[in-house]
């Protein structure tokens, strides 16, 4: 199970059959997912995942020098 807070990314990955992406990152993600075999992705809002939200804030603060 893959959880992502970015709804746009989740939609792109879920609709992989419909999208012929020019994005190297998206193509690489699909290559890695093929190695995994069976996978599922779901949108998980950052606000509902306090651990991920806290980690993201820590990284952001570190970059800003706080």
FIPA-248929 format. One line per 4 residues: number of its first residue (from 0); for each residue y, z, x of N, C-alpha, C, O. Coordinates in steps of 0.2 Angstrom, whole numbers, plus 5000, padded with zeros to 4 digits. Layout:
BEGIN
NUM	Y Z X Y Z X Y Z X Y Z X | ...
//
This chain:
BEGIN
0	4994 5000 5004 5000 5000 5000 5006 5000 5004 5007 5004 5009 | 5010 4995 5003 5017 4995 5007 5022 4997 5002 5022 4994 4996 | 5027 5001 5004 5032 5003 5000 5039 5001 5003 5039 5002 5009 | 5043 4998 5000 5050 4996 5003 5055 4998 4998 5055 4997 4992
4	5061 5000 5001 5067 5002 4997 5071 4996 4995 5075 4996 4991 | 5070 4990 4998 5074 4984 4997 5071 4980 4992 5066 4976 4994 | 5073 4980 4986 5070 4976 4981 5070 4968 4982 5065 4965 4980 | 5075 4966 4985 5075 4958 4987 5069 4957 4992 5066 4952 4991
8	5068 4961 4997 5062 4960 5001 5056 4960 4997 5051 4956 4998 | 5055 4965 4993 5049 4966 4989 5048 4959 4985 5042 4957 4985 | 5053 4957 4982 5052 4951 4978 5050 4945 4982 5046 4941 4980 | 5053 4944 4988 5052 4938 4992 5044 4939 4994 5041 4934 4994
12	5042 4945 4996 5035 4945 4998 5030 4944 4992 5025 4941 4993 | 5032 4947 4986 5027 4946 4981 5027 4939 4978 5022 4937 4976 | 5032 4935 4979 5032 4928 4977 5031 4923 4983 5034 4918 4983 | 5027 4926 4988 5026 4922 4994 5023 4915 4992 5025 4910 4996
16	5020 4914 4987 5017 4907 4986 5023 4903 4983 5022 4896 4984 | 5028 4905 4981 5033 4901 4978 5039 4900 4983 5043 4895 4983 | 5039 4903 4989 5044 4903 4993 5042 4900 5000 5037 4902 5003 | 5045 4895 5002 5044 4892 5008 5050 4894 5013 5055 4890 5013
20	5050 4899 5016 5056 4902 5019 5057 4899 5026 5053 4898 5030 | 5063 4899 5027 5066 4896 5034 5067 4902 5038 5068 4901 5044 | 5066 4908 5036 5067 4914 5040 5061 4916 5044 5055 4916 5042 | 5062 4916 5051 5057 4918 5055 5054 4925 5054 5048 4926 5055
24	5058 4929 5052 5056 4936 5050 5051 4936 5045 5046 4939 5045 | 5053 4933 5039 5048 4932 5033 5042 4929 5035 5036 4931 5033 | 5042 4923 5039 5036 4920 5041 5031 4925 5045 5025 4925 5044 | 5035 4929 5050 5031 4934 5054 5028 4939 5049 5022 4941 5051
28	5031 4941 5044 5029 4946 5040 5022 4944 5036 5017 4947 5036 | 5023 4937 5034 5017 4935 5031 5011 4934 5036 5005 4935 5034 | 5012 4932 5042 5007 4932 5047 5004 4938 5048 4997 4939 5048 | 5007 4944 5048 5005 4950 5049 5001 4953 5043 4995 4956 5044
32	5003 4951 5037 5000 4953 5031 4993 4949 5030 4988 4952 5028 | 4993 4943 5033 4986 4939 5033 4981 4943 5037 4975 4943 5036 | 4983 4946 5043 4979 4950 5047 4976 4956 5044 4970 4958 5045 | 4980 4959 5039 4978 4965 5036 4973 4963 5031 4968 4967 5029
36	4974 4957 5028 4969 4956 5022 4972 4958 5016 4976 4954 5013 | 4969 4963 5013 4971 4965 5006 4977 4970 5007 4977 4974 5011 | 4982 4968 5003 4988 4973 5003 4992 4972 4997 4991 4968 4993 | 4996 4977 4995 5000 4977 4989 5007 4980 4991 5007 4985 4995
40	5012 4978 4988 5019 4980 4990 5022 4982 4983 5021 4979 4978 | 5026 4987 4984 5030 4990 4978 5037 4992 4980 5038 4994 4986 | 5041 4991 4975 5048 4994 4977 5048 5001 4976 5045 5004 4971 | 5051 5005 4980 5051 5012 4980 5058 5014 4982 5060 5014 4988
44	5063 5015 4977 5070 5017 4979 5071 5022 4984 5067 5027 4984 | 5075 5021 4989 5076 5026 4994 5078 5033 4991 5076 5038 4994 | 5081 5033 4986 5083 5039 4983 5077 5043 4981 5077 5050 4981 | 5072 5040 4979 5065 5043 4977 5061 5045 4983 5056 5049 4982
48	5063 5043 4989 5059 5044 4995 5063 5048 5000 5066 5045 5004 | 5063 5055 4999 5068 5059 5003 5066 5059 5011 5071 5059 5015 | 5060 5058 5012 5058 5058 5020 5061 5052 5023 5065 5052 5028 | 5060 5046 5020 5063 5040 5022 5071 5040 5022 5074 5037 5027
52	5073 5042 5017 5081 5043 5016 5084 5047 5022 5089 5045 5025 | 5080 5053 5023 5083 5057 5029 5082 5054 5035 5087 5055 5040 | 5077 5051 5037 5076 5047 5043 5081 5042 5044 5084 5041 5049 | 5082 5038 5039 5088 5033 5039 5094 5036 5040 5098 5033 5044
56	5096 5041 5037 5102 5044 5038 5103 5047 5046 5108 5046 5049 | 5098 5050 5048 5098 5052 5055 5099 5047 5060 5103 5047 5065 | 5096 5041 5059 5097 5035 5064 5104 5033 5063 5107 5031 5068 | 5106 5032 5057 5113 5030 5056 5118 5035 5059 5123 5032 5063
60	5117 5041 5059 5122 5046 5062 5121 5046 5069 5126 5046 5073 | 5115 5045 5072 5115 5044 5079 5118 5038 5082 5121 5039 5087 | 5118 5033 5078 5121 5026 5080 5129 5028 5080 5133 5025 5084 | 5131 5031 5075 5138 5033 5075 5141 5038 5079 5147 5039 5080
64	5136 5041 5083 5138 5047 5088 5140 5053 5085 5143 5057 5088 | 5137 5054 5079 5138 5061 5075 5133 5066 5077 5133 5071 5075
//
